[in-house]
Amino acid sequence: MGQMDSRTVLVTGGTSGIGRAVVTRFIEEGAHVFVTGRRQAEIDALVAELGTGVTGMRGDVSDLEDLDRVYAAIAERGQGLDVVVANAGGGAFSALADLEPEDFDHTFGINVRGTVFTVRKALPLLNANASIVVTGSTSASRAIASFGVYSASKAAIRQFSRVWAIELADKGIRVNTVTPGPTETPGLAGLAADPAQARALLDGMADGVPLGRLGQPSEIADAVLFLSSPHASFITGSELFVDGGESQA
Ligand SMILES: NC(=O)c1ccc[n+]([C@@H]2O[C@H](COP(=O)([O-])OP(=O)(O)OC[C@H]3O[C@@H](n4cnc5c(N)ncnc54)[C@H](OP(=O)(O)O)[C@@H]3O)[C@@H](O)[C@H]2O)c1
């Protein structure tokens, strides 16, 4: 028996990095997983690899009509929704002096608006004892130069998740934030201008982690699975740092 047998799960941004590892982990545990991302080719490749346990849907979390299509498909399956992993997100370095309004709107549109309406629109479908896990970031509670917009967007969703935990508690719905430290994903490497700089960036980040290395997506996925499972039945409103100690250093 898997921990997620007969559960229906949505993972936004599930075609790469942390989201992909979460999808894989939930499928191993018997869930049916709806996966979103903006690139159809990545979705097709994931579905081909993982098989019948996954339903891939192209969708941008910052587009409300895309979210409506995804939730319509989940409703049509007729089994509600047990877990929402609001994971889609990203950012870029920009010093305050160089910041353009479009860059601010883009990052907040995906990380904040996208997360808020992913969760808001899930509510009518959530089954009893459903679990919501939001992907935060250690940058939300640190000050990294040129990372202000991303950091603030992650601080915003951390705060939303605390409030939602209180608002949804009377329905038995739990809401938690999983907070990765630097984790080896295409998204993290993509912060650098080119592959050579990416290696230097990643090595520099690993140096700042007490455990002395980057996290692996599967390590974040294990934490998401835990927070979504009955093992975490008395945990809501919490923030689980999966960061090799970075936030405590
Ligand atoms: N890696 C780290 O070190 C780290 C640390 C802390 C927090 N995080 C957070 O963890 C989450 C995953 O990051 P990652 O490093 O795994 O990134 P990644 O490798 O770039 O993967 C991001 C995933 O999200 C999808 N995505 C991006 N924008 C989207 C949108 N608007 N709508 C729907 N899907 C979207 C991407 O697919 P498409 O491009 O096809 O849409 C992809 O599947 C993010 O929220 C990130 O902020 C990462």
The ligand as a MOL file (V3000), in Angstrom:
LIG
                    3D

  0  0  0     0  0            999 V3000
M  V30 BEGIN CTAB
M  V30 COUNTS 48 52 0 0 0
M  V30 BEGIN ATOM
M  V30 1 N 15.9190 25.3830 -6.6740 0
M  V30 2 C 16.0810 26.0860 -5.5650 0
M  V30 3 O 17.2000 26.2880 -5.0820 0
M  V30 4 C 14.8780 26.6460 -4.8540 0
M  V30 5 C 15.0510 27.1400 -3.5610 0
M  V30 6 C 13.9660 27.6690 -2.8800 0
M  V30 7 C 12.7290 27.6740 -3.4770 0
M  V30 8 N 12.5730 27.1920 -4.7340 0 CHG=1
M  V30 9 C 11.2290 27.2250 -5.3170 0
M  V30 10 O 10.8810 25.9170 -5.7090 0
M  V30 11 C 9.9520 25.9820 -6.8010 0
M  V30 12 C 10.4780 25.1250 -7.9370 0
M  V30 13 O 11.7300 25.6250 -8.3310 0
M  V30 14 P 12.7770 24.7720 -9.1850 0
M  V30 15 O 14.1120 25.2040 -8.7490 0
M  V30 16 O 12.3930 23.3410 -9.1640 0 CHG=-1
M  V30 17 O 12.5310 25.4220 -10.6350 0
M  V30 18 P 12.5480 24.8360 -12.1040 0
M  V30 19 O 13.4960 23.7270 -12.2570 0
M  V30 20 O 12.7150 26.0460 -12.9660 0
M  V30 21 O 11.0660 24.3100 -12.2900 0
M  V30 22 C 10.0050 25.2030 -12.2630 0
M  V30 23 C 8.7390 24.5050 -12.7150 0
M  V30 24 O 7.6600 25.4360 -12.6370 0
M  V30 25 C 7.0730 25.5860 -13.9350 0
M  V30 26 N 6.6040 26.9570 -14.0220 0
M  V30 27 C 7.3300 28.0910 -13.9710 0
M  V30 28 N 6.5250 29.1480 -14.0890 0
M  V30 29 C 5.2650 28.6720 -14.2030 0
M  V30 30 C 3.9950 29.2660 -14.3480 0
M  V30 31 N 3.8440 30.5890 -14.4440 0
M  V30 32 N 2.9060 28.4770 -14.4010 0
M  V30 33 C 3.0320 27.1420 -14.3270 0
M  V30 34 N 4.1910 26.5150 -14.1970 0
M  V30 35 C 5.3040 27.2760 -14.1400 0
M  V30 36 C 8.1790 25.1970 -14.9140 0
M  V30 37 O 7.6880 24.7600 -16.1670 0
M  V30 38 P 7.4710 25.7910 -17.3800 0
M  V30 39 O 8.7110 26.6260 -17.4700 0
M  V30 40 O 7.2420 24.9090 -18.5650 0
M  V30 41 O 6.2660 26.5760 -17.0190 0
M  V30 42 C 8.8010 24.0370 -14.1510 0
M  V30 43 O 8.0040 22.8720 -14.2840 0
M  V30 44 C 9.8160 27.4570 -7.1270 0
M  V30 45 O 8.6780 27.9800 -6.4850 0
M  V30 46 C 11.0710 28.0700 -6.5630 0
M  V30 47 O 10.9190 29.4220 -6.2710 0
M  V30 48 C 13.6230 26.6750 -5.4380 0
M  V30 END ATOM
M  V30 BEGIN BOND
M  V30 1 1 1 2
M  V30 2 2 2 3
M  V30 3 1 2 4
M  V30 4 1 4 5
M  V30 5 2 4 48
M  V30 6 2 5 6
M  V30 7 1 6 7
M  V30 8 2 7 8
M  V30 9 1 8 9
M  V30 10 1 8 48
M  V30 11 1 9 10
M  V30 12 1 9 46
M  V30 13 1 10 11
M  V30 14 1 11 12
M  V30 15 1 11 44
M  V30 16 1 12 13
M  V30 17 1 13 14
M  V30 18 2 14 15
M  V30 19 1 14 16
M  V30 20 1 14 17
M  V30 21 1 17 18
M  V30 22 2 18 19
M  V30 23 1 18 20
M  V30 24 1 18 21
M  V30 25 1 21 22
M  V30 26 1 22 23
M  V30 27 1 23 24
M  V30 28 1 23 42
M  V30 29 1 24 25
M  V30 30 1 25 26
M  V30 31 1 25 36
M  V30 32 1 26 27
M  V30 33 1 26 35
M  V30 34 2 27 28
M  V30 35 1 28 29
M  V30 36 1 29 30
M  V30 37 2 29 35
M  V30 38 1 30 31
M  V30 39 2 30 32
M  V30 40 1 32 33
M  V30 41 2 33 34
M  V30 42 1 34 35
M  V30 43 1 36 37
M  V30 44 1 36 42
M  V30 45 1 37 38
M  V30 46 2 38 39
M  V30 47 1 38 40
M  V30 48 1 38 41
M  V30 49 1 42 43
M  V30 50 1 44 45
M  V30 51 1 44 46
M  V30 52 1 46 47
M  V30 END BOND
M  V30 END CTAB
M  END
